[in-house]
Amino acid sequence: MQALVDDRYVLRDIVVGWPGSVHDSRVFSNSELYTLGCSGQLFPSDLKEPVLGIEIHPVITGDPAFILC
C-alpha cells in the first residue's frame, strides 16, 4: 500500500493491490501521483501556505524510493 496524507491528516492519495514483494519505487512509478508529478500537474502553481510570513509551496517527503522525474 502507498498512501499520501496532508498536514491536516487527510488522506490525499492511496494505491493498493500490488503484491507485498513489489518494491516501493515500482508501486510509486506506476501511480497517478507519479504521473501528475512528472507532468507538473501535481499541485496548482498558486498553491501555497504562509509560514512565519513566508509563502511555502507544497512539499512531499519520502525515502529514496520516491523520486520524481
Secondary structure, DSSP 8 states (H G I E B T S, - for coil): -EEEE-TTS-EEEEE--S-TTS-HHHHHHTSHHHHHHHTT-SS-TT--EEETTEEE-------TT----
